[in-house]
Amino acid sequence: MQILSDTIEDYISKIPEERQEAFKKLFDTIKVNLPEGFEDTSAYGMIGWVVPLKTYPAGYHCAANTPLPFINLASQKNFIALYHMGLYSRPELLDWFVEEYPKHSKRKLDMGKSCVRFKKVEDIPFELIAELSTKMTPEDWIAVYESQYKKK
């Protein structure tokens, strides 16, 4: 389920009412804890954070003149999704997250390569997501991106 929106506020207003409060809290948790330099945005049918072009003019290799995506949040049909490219690209960060998750949630971790799915809003581990948000700076993400993903 893709929500088309030009602003974060509009995106959140289109989320099913029973998810809006938790989604907004998740958004705020990440925003408050991310290191300086990331910017929030609405793109790709989601909301999220990017390394802006003023910081990384090369931008995202898949879409010319587009800021480098880092974290996205989406309200899908049956869950809230957190897409964190650091989890996908840094095995030590993924290992840390997988080890910490059971300490913060009684639910089994439901995860894809970079996507963490939360089917029940009451089970979102906000403290863990806050800590995860502090783990990479824009400079860290640019270095990982350039070493692993960017076309040479």
DSSP file (Angstrom, degrees, kcal/mol; ACC not computed):
  #  RESIDUE AA STRUCTURE BP1 BP2  ACC     N-H-->O    O-->H-N    N-H-->O    O-->H-N    TCO  KAPPA ALPHA  PHI   PSI    X-CA   Y-CA   Z-CA
    1    1 A M              0   0    0      0, 0.0     2,-0.5     0, 0.0    74,-0.1   0.000 360.0 360.0 360.0 108.1    0.0    0.0    0.0
    2    2 A Q        -     0   0    0     72,-0.1     2,-0.6    74,-0.1    44,-0.1  -0.795 360.0-151.8 -95.9 132.7    1.7    3.1   -1.2
    3    3 A I        -     0   0    0     42,-1.0     2,-0.5    -2,-0.5     8,-0.1  -0.909  11.1-147.0-103.3 117.4    0.7    6.5    0.2
    4    4 A L        +     0   0    0     -2,-0.6     2,-0.3    10,-0.1    -2,-0.0  -0.734  36.5 143.6 -87.5 126.7    1.2    9.3   -2.2
    5    5 A S        -     0   0    0     -2,-0.5    40,-0.2    41,-0.1    41,-0.1  -0.989  46.5-151.8-160.7 149.9    2.1   12.5   -0.5
    6    6 A D  S    S+     0   0    0     -2,-0.3     2,-0.3     1,-0.1    36,-0.3   0.593  84.8  41.5 -99.1 -15.1    4.3   15.6   -0.9
    7    7 A T  S  > S-     0   0    0      1,-0.1     4,-2.2    34,-0.1     5,-0.1  -0.914  76.4-123.6-133.0 158.9    4.8   16.3    2.9
    8    8 A I  H  > S+     0   0    0     -2,-0.3     4,-2.6     2,-0.2     5,-0.2   0.914 113.0  52.1 -64.9 -43.5    5.4   14.3    6.0
    9    9 A E  H  > S+     0   0    0      1,-0.2     4,-2.0     2,-0.2    -1,-0.2   0.908 110.3  48.0 -61.6 -42.5    2.3   15.7    7.7
   10   10 A D  H  > S+     0   0    0      2,-0.2     4,-1.0     1,-0.2    -1,-0.2   0.909 110.7  52.2 -64.9 -41.9    0.1   14.8    4.7
   11   11 A Y  H >< S+     0   0    0     -4,-2.2     3,-1.1     1,-0.2     4,-0.5   0.956 110.7  46.9 -57.9 -51.4    1.6   11.2    4.7
   12   12 A I  H >< S+     0   0    0     -4,-2.6     3,-1.2     1,-0.3    -1,-0.2   0.867 107.0  57.7 -61.7 -36.6    0.8   10.7    8.4
   13   13 A S  H 3< S+     0   0    0     -4,-2.0    -1,-0.3     1,-0.2    -2,-0.2   0.735 104.4  53.5 -66.4 -20.6   -2.7   12.0    7.9
   14   14 A K  T << S+     0   0    0     -3,-1.1    -1,-0.2    -4,-1.0    -2,-0.2   0.485  85.8 102.3 -93.0  -4.4   -3.4    9.3    5.3
   15   15 A I  S <  S-     0   0    0     -3,-1.2     5,-0.2    -4,-0.5    -3,-0.0  -0.522  93.3 -85.5 -74.9 145.3   -2.3    6.4    7.6
   16   16 A P    >>  -     0   0    0      0, 0.0     3,-2.5     0, 0.0     4,-1.0  -0.266  41.9-118.8 -51.5 137.0   -5.1    4.4    9.1
   17   17 A E  H >> S+     0   0    0      1,-0.3     4,-0.6     2,-0.2     3,-0.5   0.807 110.3  61.2 -51.8 -38.3   -6.1    6.2   12.3
   18   18 A E  H 34 S+     0   0    0      1,-0.2    -1,-0.3     2,-0.1     4,-0.2   0.633 112.0  39.6 -68.7 -11.6   -5.3    3.2   14.6
   19   19 A R  H <> S+     0   0    0     -3,-2.5     4,-2.8     2,-0.1     5,-0.2   0.578  91.0  88.5-107.6 -14.8   -1.6    3.5   13.5
   20   20 A Q  H <X S+     0   0    0     -4,-1.0     4,-2.8    -3,-0.5     5,-0.2   0.888  87.5  48.0 -58.0 -46.6   -1.1    7.3   13.3
   21   21 A E  H  X S+     0   0    0     -4,-0.6     4,-2.2     1,-0.2    -1,-0.2   0.934 116.3  42.9 -62.5 -47.3   -0.1    7.9   16.9
   22   22 A A  H  > S+     0   0    0     -4,-0.2     4,-2.5     2,-0.2    -1,-0.2   0.892 114.3  51.6 -66.1 -39.5    2.5    5.1   16.9
   23   23 A F  H  X S+     0   0    0     -4,-2.8     4,-2.7     2,-0.2    -2,-0.2   0.933 111.0  47.3 -63.3 -45.7    3.8    6.0   13.5
   24   24 A K  H  X S+     0   0    0     -4,-2.8     4,-2.8    -5,-0.2    -1,-0.2   0.899 111.8  50.9 -62.5 -40.8    4.2    9.7   14.5
   25   25 A K  H  X S+     0   0    0     -4,-2.2     4,-2.5    -5,-0.2    -1,-0.2   0.901 110.8  48.9 -64.2 -40.0    6.0    8.5   17.7
   26   26 A L  H  X S+     0   0    0     -4,-2.5     4,-2.2     2,-0.2    -2,-0.2   0.925 111.8  49.3 -64.2 -44.8    8.3    6.3   15.6
   27   27 A F  H  X S+     0   0    0     -4,-2.7     4,-2.7     1,-0.2    -2,-0.2   0.943 113.7  45.7 -57.1 -49.8    9.0    9.2   13.3
   28   28 A D  H  X S+     0   0    0     -4,-2.8     4,-2.5     1,-0.2     5,-0.2   0.876 109.2  55.9 -64.0 -38.4    9.7   11.6   16.2
   29   29 A T  H  X S+     0   0    0     -4,-2.5     4,-1.2     2,-0.2    -1,-0.2   0.927 113.0  41.0 -59.7 -46.4   11.9    9.0   17.9
   30   30 A I  H  X S+     0   0    0     -4,-2.2     4,-2.0     2,-0.2     3,-0.3   0.943 114.1  52.2 -67.4 -47.4   14.1    8.6   14.9
   31   31 A K  H  < S+     0   0    0     -4,-2.7    -2,-0.2     1,-0.2    -1,-0.2   0.892 111.0  46.8 -57.6 -43.6   14.2   12.4   14.1
   32   32 A V  H  < S+     0   0    0     -4,-2.5    -1,-0.2     1,-0.2    -2,-0.2   0.812 118.5  41.0 -69.4 -30.7   15.3   13.3   17.7
   33   33 A N  H  < S+     0   0    0     -4,-1.2    -2,-0.2    -3,-0.3    -1,-0.2   0.623  86.1 104.6 -99.1 -14.8   18.0   10.7   17.8
   34   34 A L  S  < S-     0   0    0     -4,-2.0   100,-0.2    -5,-0.1     3,-0.1  -0.420  79.2-106.4 -65.8 140.4   19.6   10.8   14.4
   35   35 A P    >   -     0   0    0      0, 0.0     3,-1.1     0, 0.0    -1,-0.1  -0.261  48.9 -83.4 -60.1 155.4   23.0   12.6   14.2
   36   36 A E  T 3  S+     0   0    0      1,-0.2     3,-0.1    -3,-0.1    -3,-0.0  -0.272 107.8  53.7 -60.3 145.5   23.0   16.1   12.7
   37   37 A G  T 3  S+     0   0    0      1,-0.5     2,-0.2    -3,-0.1    -1,-0.2   0.080  76.7 105.7 117.5 -22.6   23.2   16.2    8.9
   38   38 A F    <   -     0   0    0     -3,-1.1    -1,-0.5    13,-0.1     2,-0.4  -0.615  55.0-151.9 -83.4 150.7   20.3   14.0    7.9
   39   39 A E  E     -A   50   0A   0     11,-2.4    11,-2.4    -2,-0.2     2,-0.2  -0.965  12.2-125.8-122.1 141.6   17.1   15.7    6.5
   40   40 A D  E     +A   49   0A   0     -2,-0.4     2,-0.3     9,-0.2     9,-0.3  -0.567  39.1 162.7 -83.6 152.8   13.6   14.3    6.7
   41   41 A T  E     -A   48   0A   0      7,-2.6     7,-2.5    -2,-0.2     2,-0.5  -0.955  40.3-119.7-157.7 167.9   11.7   14.0    3.4
   42   42 A S  E     +A   47   0A   0     -2,-0.3     2,-0.3   -36,-0.3     5,-0.2  -0.981  54.1 131.1-119.9 115.9    8.7   12.5    1.7
   43   43 A A  E >   +A   46   0A   0      3,-1.8     3,-1.8    -2,-0.5    -2,-0.1  -0.987  51.5  27.0-159.8 158.2    9.7   10.3   -1.3
   44   44 A Y  T 3  S-     0   0    0     -2,-0.3     3,-0.1     1,-0.3   -40,-0.1   0.740 126.6 -62.4  59.5  25.8    9.2    6.9   -2.8
   45   45 A G  T 3  S+     0   0    0      1,-0.3   -42,-1.0   -40,-0.2    -1,-0.3   0.725 124.2  77.9  72.6  21.0    5.7    6.7   -1.3
   46   46 A M  E <  S-A   43   0A   0     -3,-1.8    -3,-1.8   -41,-0.1     2,-0.3  -0.843  77.4-116.8-142.3 176.6    7.3    6.8    2.2
   47   47 A I  E     +AB  42  73A   0     26,-2.2    26,-3.6    -2,-0.3     2,-0.3  -0.898  49.6 123.0-115.9 156.5    8.8    9.3    4.6
   48   48 A G  E     -AB  41  72A   0     -7,-2.5    -7,-2.6    -2,-0.3     2,-0.4  -0.954  51.2 -72.7-178.1-163.5   12.3    9.2    5.7
   49   49 A W  E     +AB  40  71A   0     22,-3.0    21,-2.3    -2,-0.3    22,-1.3  -0.955  37.1 179.5-127.3 142.2   15.8   10.7    6.1
   50   50 A V  E     -AB  39  69A   0    -11,-2.4   -11,-2.4    -2,-0.4    -2,-0.0  -0.873  38.0-109.6-133.5 162.8   18.4   11.4    3.5
   51   51 A V  E     - B   0  68A   0     17,-2.8    17,-1.8    -2,-0.3   -13,-0.1  -0.907  52.1-125.7 -89.7 115.5   21.9   12.8    3.2
   52   52 A P    >>  -     0   0    0      0, 0.0     4,-2.5     0, 0.0     3,-1.2  -0.167  11.6-114.0 -67.2 158.3   21.0   16.0    1.3
   53   53 A L  T 34 S+     0   0    0      1,-0.3     6,-0.1     2,-0.2     5,-0.0   0.792 114.6  64.5 -60.8 -29.8   22.7   17.0   -1.9
   54   54 A K  T 34 S+     0   0    0      1,-0.2    -1,-0.3     2,-0.2    -3,-0.0   0.816 112.7  35.6 -65.2 -27.2   24.4   20.0   -0.2
   55   55 A T  T <4 S+     0   0    0     -3,-1.2    -2,-0.2     1,-0.2    -1,-0.2   0.836 136.2  21.3 -89.2 -40.0   26.3   17.4    1.9
   56   56 A Y    ><  -     0   0    0     -4,-2.5     3,-1.8     1,-0.1    -1,-0.2  -0.736  67.3-179.6-132.3  82.4   26.7   14.7   -0.8
   57   57 A P  T 3  S+     0   0    0      0, 0.0     8,-0.2     0, 0.0    -1,-0.1   0.734  77.3  68.6 -58.6 -25.5   26.4   16.3   -4.2
   58   58 A A  T 3  S-     0   0    0      1,-0.1     7,-0.3     7,-0.1     8,-0.2   0.814  86.3-179.1 -65.0 -28.5   26.9   13.0   -6.0
   59   59 A G    <   -     0   0    0     -3,-1.8     2,-0.4    -7,-0.1    -1,-0.1  -0.037  40.1 -18.4  62.9-164.3   23.5   11.8   -4.6
   60   60 A Y    >   -     0   0    0      6,-2.8     3,-1.3     3,-0.4     6,-0.3  -0.642  54.4-144.9 -82.7 124.5   21.8    8.5   -5.1
   61   61 A H  T 3  S+     0   0    0     -2,-0.4     3,-0.2     1,-0.3    -1,-0.1   0.721  96.3  58.0 -65.7 -21.0   23.2    6.6   -8.1
   62   62 A C  T 3  S+     0   0    0      1,-0.3     2,-0.3     4,-0.1    -1,-0.3   0.654 115.3  32.1 -83.3 -15.5   19.8    5.1   -9.0
   63   63 A A  S X  S-     0   0    0     -3,-1.3     3,-1.0     3,-0.2    -3,-0.4  -0.860  88.7-126.2-146.3 105.0   18.1    8.5   -9.4
   64   64 A A  T 3  S+     0   0    0     -2,-0.3    -5,-0.1     1,-0.2    -3,-0.1  -0.136  90.8  10.5 -53.8 142.0   20.1   11.4  -10.7
   65   65 A N  T 3  S+     0   0    0     -7,-0.3    -1,-0.2     1,-0.2    -6,-0.1   0.806  98.2 128.9  59.0  34.1   20.0   14.6   -8.6
   66   66 A T    <   -     0   0    0     -3,-1.0    -6,-2.8    -6,-0.3    -1,-0.2  -0.961  63.5-109.1-119.9 136.0   18.3   12.8   -5.7
   67   67 A P        -     0   0    0      0, 0.0    -7,-0.0     0, 0.0    -4,-0.0  -0.196  43.0 -95.7 -59.4 155.6   19.5   12.9   -2.1
   68   68 A L  E     -B   51   0A   0    -17,-1.8   -17,-2.8   -12,-0.2    -9,-0.1  -0.637  41.4-133.6 -77.5 113.5   21.1    9.7   -0.7
   69   69 A P  E     +B   50   0A   0      0, 0.0   -19,-0.2     0, 0.0     3,-0.1  -0.348  35.4 160.7 -69.0 148.9   18.4    7.7    1.2
   70   70 A F  E     +     0   0A   0    -21,-2.3    15,-2.7     1,-0.4     2,-0.4   0.578  62.4  12.8-130.3 -59.6   19.2    6.3    4.6
   71   71 A I  E     -BC  49  84A   0    -22,-1.3   -22,-3.0    13,-0.2    -1,-0.4  -0.981  61.8-177.6-127.3 138.9   16.1    5.5    6.7
   72   72 A N  E     -BC  48  83A   0     11,-2.4    11,-3.1    -2,-0.4     2,-0.4  -0.975  11.3-156.7-132.7 151.5   12.5    5.3    5.5
   73   73 A L  E     +BC  47  82A   0    -26,-3.6   -26,-2.2    -2,-0.3     2,-0.3  -0.974  16.6 176.9-122.3 140.7    9.2    4.6    7.3
   74   74 A A  E     - C   0  81A   0      7,-2.1     7,-3.1    -2,-0.4     2,-0.8  -0.999  29.9-136.7-143.3 144.6    6.1    3.3    5.5
   75   75 A S  E     - C   0  80A   0     -2,-0.3     5,-0.2     5,-0.2     2,-0.1  -0.898  34.7-174.3 -97.4 107.3    2.6    2.3    6.5
   76   76 A Q        -     0   0    0      3,-2.6     3,-0.1    -2,-0.8   -74,-0.1  -0.328  41.4 -88.4 -93.0 179.6    2.0   -0.9    4.6
   77   77 A K  S    S+     0   0    0      1,-0.2     3,-0.1    -2,-0.1    -1,-0.0   0.907 121.4  13.5 -57.7 -46.0   -1.2   -2.9    4.4
   78   78 A N  S    S+     0   0    0      1,-0.1     2,-0.3    42,-0.0    -1,-0.2   0.313 128.7  17.2-117.5   8.3   -0.6   -5.1    7.5
   79   79 A F  S    S-     0   0    0     -3,-0.1    -3,-2.6    41,-0.0     2,-0.5  -0.991  70.4-102.8-165.9 166.5    2.4   -3.4    9.2
   80   80 A I  E     -CD  75 118A   0     38,-2.3    38,-2.8    -2,-0.3     2,-0.4  -0.896  40.9-150.2 -97.2 133.8    4.6   -0.4    9.8
   81   81 A A  E     -CD  74 117A   0     -7,-3.1    -7,-2.1    -2,-0.5     2,-0.5  -0.900  12.7-164.1-112.6 135.2    7.9   -0.8    8.0
   82   82 A L  E     -CD  73 116A   0     34,-2.5    34,-2.8    -2,-0.4     2,-0.6  -0.977   8.2-165.1-113.2 117.0   11.2    0.6    9.0
   83   83 A Y  E     +CD  72 115A   0    -11,-3.1   -11,-2.4    -2,-0.5     2,-0.5  -0.918  10.2 177.4-104.7 117.2   13.8    0.5    6.3
   84   84 A H  E >>  -C   71   0A   0     30,-2.5     4,-1.1    -2,-0.6     3,-0.9  -0.937  18.1-164.1-125.8 107.6   17.3    1.2    7.6
   85   85 A M  H 3> S+     0   0    0    -15,-2.7     4,-1.8    -2,-0.5     5,-0.2   0.750  88.4  64.4 -66.1 -23.4   20.1    1.0    5.0
   86   86 A G  H 3> S+     0   0    0    -16,-0.3     4,-2.1     1,-0.2     8,-0.3   0.876 100.1  51.7 -65.5 -36.7   22.7    0.7    7.8
   87   87 A L  H <4 S+     0   0    0     -3,-0.9     7,-0.2     1,-0.2    -1,-0.2   0.867 112.4  47.3 -65.2 -35.4   21.3   -2.6    8.9
   88   88 A Y  H  < S+     0   0    0     -4,-1.1    -2,-0.2     1,-0.2    -1,-0.2   0.826 121.4  34.0 -72.7 -33.3   21.5   -3.8    5.3
   89   89 A S  H  < S+     0   0    0     -4,-1.8    -2,-0.2     1,-0.2    -3,-0.2   0.614 109.8  58.8-106.2 -14.6   25.0   -2.7    4.7
   90   90 A R    >X  -     0   0    0     -4,-2.1     4,-2.2    -5,-0.2     3,-0.9  -0.874  58.1-166.8-122.2 100.3   26.9   -3.1    8.0
   91   91 A P  H 3> S+     0   0    0      0, 0.0     4,-2.8     0, 0.0     5,-0.2   0.833  89.3  56.1 -54.6 -36.0   26.9   -6.7    9.4
   92   92 A E  H 3> S+     0   0    0      2,-0.2     4,-1.9     1,-0.2     5,-0.1   0.854 108.3  47.7 -67.9 -32.5   28.1   -5.6   12.8
   93   93 A L  H <> S+     0   0    0     -3,-0.9     4,-2.5    -7,-0.2    -1,-0.2   0.907 112.2  49.3 -71.6 -42.5   25.2   -3.2   13.1
   94   94 A L  H  X S+     0   0    0     -4,-2.2     4,-2.8    -8,-0.3     5,-0.2   0.927 110.9  50.2 -60.6 -45.9   22.7   -5.9   12.0
   95   95 A D  H  X S+     0   0    0     -4,-2.8     4,-2.2     1,-0.2    -1,-0.2   0.918 110.9  49.3 -59.8 -44.0   24.2   -8.3   14.5
   96   96 A W  H  X S+     0   0    0     -4,-1.9     4,-2.4     2,-0.2    -1,-0.2   0.940 112.7  47.5 -59.2 -48.0   23.9   -5.8   17.3
   97   97 A F  H  X S+     0   0    0     -4,-2.5     4,-2.4     1,-0.2    -2,-0.2   0.922 111.6  49.0 -61.9 -46.3   20.3   -5.1   16.4
   98   98 A V  H  < S+     0   0    0     -4,-2.8    -1,-0.2     1,-0.2    -2,-0.2   0.882 114.0  47.2 -62.4 -38.7   19.3   -8.8   16.2
   99   99 A E  H  < S+     0   0    0     -4,-2.2     4,-0.3    -5,-0.2    -1,-0.2   0.881 116.5  43.2 -69.8 -38.3   21.0   -9.4   19.6
  100  100 A E  H >X S+     0   0    0     -4,-2.4     3,-1.6    -5,-0.2     4,-0.6   0.796  94.7  79.7 -77.8 -30.0   19.3   -6.4   21.3
  101  101 A Y  H >X S+     0   0    0     -4,-2.4     3,-2.1     1,-0.3     4,-1.2   0.871  88.4  53.0 -51.8 -48.7   15.8   -6.8   19.8
  102  102 A P  H 34 S+     0   0    0      0, 0.0    -1,-0.3     0, 0.0    -2,-0.1   0.747 102.5  61.0 -62.8 -20.0   14.7   -9.6   22.2
  103  103 A K  H <4 S+     0   0    0     -3,-1.6    -2,-0.2    -4,-0.3     3,-0.1   0.654 114.3  34.8 -75.6 -14.8   15.7   -7.4   25.2
  104  104 A H  H << S+     0   0    0     -3,-2.1     2,-0.3    -4,-0.6    -1,-0.2   0.495 120.6  38.0-118.1  -9.1   13.1   -4.7   24.0
  105  105 A S     <  -     0   0    0     -4,-1.2    -1,-0.2     2,-0.1     4,-0.1  -0.999  52.8-151.7-148.1 140.6   10.3   -6.8   22.5
  106  106 A K  S    S+     0   0    0     -2,-0.3     2,-0.2    -3,-0.1    -1,-0.1   0.575  78.6  90.6 -85.1  -9.5    8.5  -10.0   23.4
  107  107 A R  S    S-     0   0    0     16,-0.2     2,-0.2    -6,-0.1    -2,-0.1  -0.554  89.2-103.3 -83.4 150.2    7.6  -10.4   19.7
  108  108 A K        -     0   0    0     -2,-0.2     2,-0.3     1,-0.1    -1,-0.1  -0.498  45.8 -99.0 -68.4 140.4    9.9  -12.3   17.3
  109  109 A L        -     0   0    0     -2,-0.2     2,-0.7   -11,-0.1    -1,-0.1  -0.469  34.5-160.5 -64.2 125.0   11.9  -10.0   15.1
  110  110 A D        +     0   0    0      7,-0.5     7,-3.1    -2,-0.3     2,-0.4  -0.918  31.4 152.1-110.3 104.0   10.2   -9.8   11.7
  111  111 A M  B     -E  116   0A   0     -2,-0.7     5,-0.2     5,-0.2     2,-0.1  -0.984  32.0-171.3-143.8 143.6   12.8   -8.6    9.3
  112  112 A G        -     0   0    0      3,-3.0     5,-0.0    -2,-0.4     0, 0.0  -0.169  64.1 -60.4-105.3-152.7   14.0   -8.6    5.7
  113  113 A K  S    S-     0   0    0      1,-0.2     3,-0.0    -2,-0.1   -30,-0.0   0.939 128.7 -10.2 -63.7 -48.3   17.3   -7.3    4.4
  114  114 A S  S    S+     0   0    0    -26,-0.1   -30,-2.5   -27,-0.1     2,-0.5   0.340 117.5  96.7-128.0   2.6   16.8   -3.7    5.5
  115  115 A C  E     -D   83   0A   0    -32,-0.2    -3,-3.0   -28,-0.1     2,-0.5  -0.846  47.9-168.7-106.7 125.2   13.1   -3.8    6.5
  116  116 A V  E     -DE  82 111A   0    -34,-2.8   -34,-2.5    -2,-0.5     2,-0.4  -0.961  17.6-151.6-108.0 125.2   11.9   -4.3   10.1
  117  117 A R  E     -D   81   0A   0     -7,-3.1     2,-0.6    -2,-0.5    -7,-0.5  -0.833  11.1-166.5-104.6 132.8    8.1   -5.0   10.2
  118  118 A F  E     +D   80   0A   0    -38,-2.8   -38,-2.3    -2,-0.4     3,-0.1  -0.930   9.8 175.0-117.0 105.0    5.9   -4.0   13.1
  119  119 A K  S    S+     0   0    0     -2,-0.6     2,-0.5   -40,-0.2    -1,-0.1   0.794  73.9  44.4 -81.2 -29.2    2.5   -5.7   12.9
  120  120 A K  S >  S-     0   0    0      1,-0.1     3,-2.0   -40,-0.1    -1,-0.2  -0.971  72.3-150.3-119.6 121.6    1.3   -4.5   16.2
  121  121 A V  G >  S+     0   0    0     -2,-0.5     3,-1.4     1,-0.3    -1,-0.1   0.806  95.7  62.9 -61.6 -29.9    1.9   -0.9   17.1
  122  122 A E  G 3  S+     0   0    0      1,-0.3    -1,-0.3    -3,-0.1    -3,-0.0   0.625  99.2  57.1 -71.1 -10.6    2.1   -1.7   20.8
  123  123 A D  G <  S+     0   0    0     -3,-2.0    -1,-0.3   -18,-0.1   -16,-0.2   0.277  71.6 123.2-103.5  10.3    5.1   -3.9   20.2
  124  124 A I    <   -     0   0    0     -3,-1.4     2,-1.7    -4,-0.1     3,-0.2  -0.607  60.7-138.3 -73.0 122.8    7.3   -1.2   18.6
  125  125 A P     >  +     0   0    0      0, 0.0     4,-2.4     0, 0.0     3,-0.3  -0.569  28.4 175.5 -83.9  81.4   10.6   -1.1   20.6
  126  126 A F  H  > S+     0   0    0     -2,-1.7     4,-2.4     1,-0.2     5,-0.2   0.853  74.8  53.3 -58.4 -39.9   10.9    2.7   20.6
  127  127 A E  H  > S+     0   0    0      2,-0.2     4,-2.1     1,-0.2    -1,-0.2   0.907 110.6  47.4 -63.9 -40.6   14.0    2.7   22.9
  128  128 A L  H  > S+     0   0    0     -3,-0.3     4,-2.9     2,-0.2    -2,-0.2   0.910 111.9  49.6 -65.9 -42.3   15.8    0.3   20.7
  129  129 A I  H  X S+     0   0    0     -4,-2.4     4,-2.2     2,-0.2    -2,-0.2   0.876 108.8  54.1 -65.1 -36.4   14.9    2.3   17.5
  130  130 A A  H  X S+     0   0    0     -4,-2.4     4,-0.7    -5,-0.2    -2,-0.2   0.938 111.6  44.1 -61.1 -46.1   16.2    5.5   19.3
  131  131 A E  H >< S+     0   0    0     -4,-2.1     3,-1.1     1,-0.2     4,-0.4   0.915 111.5  53.1 -65.9 -42.7   19.5    3.8   20.0
  132  132 A L  H >< S+     0   0    0     -4,-2.9     3,-1.6     1,-0.3     4,-0.3   0.893 102.7  60.2 -56.8 -40.0   19.7    2.4   16.5
  133  133 A S  H 3< S+     0   0    0     -4,-2.2     3,-0.4     1,-0.3    -1,-0.3   0.742 101.4  53.6 -62.4 -24.2   19.2    5.9   15.1
  134  134 A T  T << S+     0   0    0     -3,-1.1    -1,-0.3    -4,-0.7    -2,-0.2   0.577  87.5  85.1 -84.8  -9.1   22.3    7.2   16.8
  135  135 A K  S <  S+     0   0    0     -3,-1.6     2,-0.4    -4,-0.4    -1,-0.2   0.633  87.9  40.3 -78.6 -17.1   24.6    4.5   15.3
  136  136 A M        -     0   0    0     -3,-0.4    -1,-0.1    -4,-0.3   -50,-0.0  -0.994  62.9-155.0-136.8 134.0   25.5    6.1   12.0
  137  137 A T     >  -     0   0    0     -2,-0.4     4,-2.4  -103,-0.1     5,-0.2  -0.506  39.5-103.0 -90.5 167.6   26.4    9.7   11.0
  138  138 A P  H  > S+     0   0    0      0, 0.0     4,-2.6     0, 0.0     5,-0.2   0.893 125.7  53.0 -56.8 -37.9   25.9   11.0    7.4
  139  139 A E  H  > S+     0   0    0      2,-0.2     4,-2.2     1,-0.2     5,-0.2   0.898 107.9  50.3 -65.7 -39.7   29.6   10.7    7.0
  140  140 A D  H  > S+     0   0    0      2,-0.2     4,-2.3     1,-0.2     5,-0.2   0.940 112.4  47.2 -60.2 -47.3   29.5    7.0    8.1
  141  141 A W  H  X S+     0   0    0     -4,-2.4     4,-2.9     1,-0.2    -2,-0.2   0.896 110.4  51.5 -65.5 -40.9   26.7    6.3    5.7
  142  142 A I  H  X S+     0   0    0     -4,-2.6     4,-2.9     2,-0.2     5,-0.2   0.926 110.2  50.0 -60.6 -44.4   28.4    8.1    2.7
  143  143 A A  H  X S+     0   0    0     -4,-2.2     4,-1.8     2,-0.2    -2,-0.2   0.920 113.9  44.3 -62.4 -44.2   31.6    6.0    3.4
  144  144 A V  H  X S+     0   0    0     -4,-2.3     4,-2.0     2,-0.2     5,-0.4   0.934 114.3  50.4 -64.4 -45.9   29.6    2.7    3.4
  145  145 A Y  H  X>S+     0   0    0     -4,-2.9     4,-2.7     1,-0.2     5,-2.2   0.926 111.5  46.9 -58.4 -47.8   27.6    3.7    0.4
  146  146 A E  H  <5S+     0   0    0     -4,-2.9    -1,-0.2     1,-0.2    -2,-0.2   0.850 115.3  46.0 -66.2 -33.2   30.7    4.7   -1.6
  147  147 A S  H  <5S+     0   0    0     -4,-1.8    -1,-0.2    -5,-0.2    -2,-0.2   0.770 128.7  21.2 -80.3 -24.6   32.5    1.5   -0.7
  148  148 A Q  H  <5S+     0   0    0     -4,-2.0    -3,-0.2    -5,-0.1    -2,-0.2   0.754 131.2  17.6-115.3 -31.1   29.6   -0.9   -1.3
  149  149 A Y  T  <5S+     0   0    0     -4,-2.7    -3,-0.2    -5,-0.4    -4,-0.1   0.784  84.3 100.4-119.2 -38.5   26.9    0.5   -3.6
  150  150 A K  S   <S-     0   0    0     -5,-2.2     2,-0.2     1,-0.1   -90,-0.0  -0.288  75.5-113.5 -63.3 133.9   28.0    3.4   -5.7
  151  151 A K              0   0    0      1,-0.2    -1,-0.1    -2,-0.0    -2,-0.1  -0.473 360.0 360.0 -65.2 131.6   28.8    2.6   -9.3
  152  152 A K              0   0    0     -2,-0.2    -1,-0.2    -3,-0.1    -2,-0.1   0.463 360.0 360.0 -78.9 360.0   32.5    3.2   -9.9
